[in-house]
Amino acid sequence: MLREGYAAVSSRRVAAEAGIKPQLVHYYFRSMDDLFLELYRSRAEAGIERFSRAMEVHRSLRTLWRFGTDLGGATLNIEFVALANHRKAVRDEIASYARRFRQLQLDAIAAILRDHGVTPAACPPVVVLLAMTGVTQVMALEAALGVTAGHREMRAFVDAWIDEAERDLARGVAPSPRSFAAGS
């Protein structure tokens, strides 16, 4: 999948890569969709576990940002999204995990804000989440294509904004758009 894309994946190629007979692939996976789904599930579960551990160790906007900017699996994720465009079962599974992960992120952001006395009315957690994940997803897609112009500057900008936002949070003040101007 990583070298040639999802369309190049077949039971014969998987068997050759694993050094087994093709029949064994079908013994464990009735269809290629079953194999794709198992691969996706195992990666998604591992990602959810890493995120949960990171938030337990240090629940902060900085941790959330660092987790989102770790682009290690970006290329494989792009392949799964492309596959999902053609396979409903894969699309449904990705959507299910995306909803689950989004809820974990929202819960973490709401807790971060609550820890600092900031109400959801003053700073909606979903706004913070979409701002941060929107940037990281675009950067992941572009990085997978080898397009990184502006990424360093964006990271520096968001890092400065998080510094300002965390200072605001420490004072019990909702981070605001004015923090963007202060962070630049």
Buried (B, 14 or more C-beta within 10 A) or exposed (E): BEEEEBEEBEBEBBBEEEEEEBEEBBEEBEEBBBBBBEBBEEBBEEBBEEBEEBBEEEBBBBBBBBBBBEBEBBBBBBBBBBBBEEBEEBBEBBEEBEEEBBEBBBEBBBEBBEEBEBEBEEBBBEEBBEBBBEBBEEBBBBBBEEEEEEBEEBBEBBBBBBBBBBEBBEEEBBBBEEBBEBBE
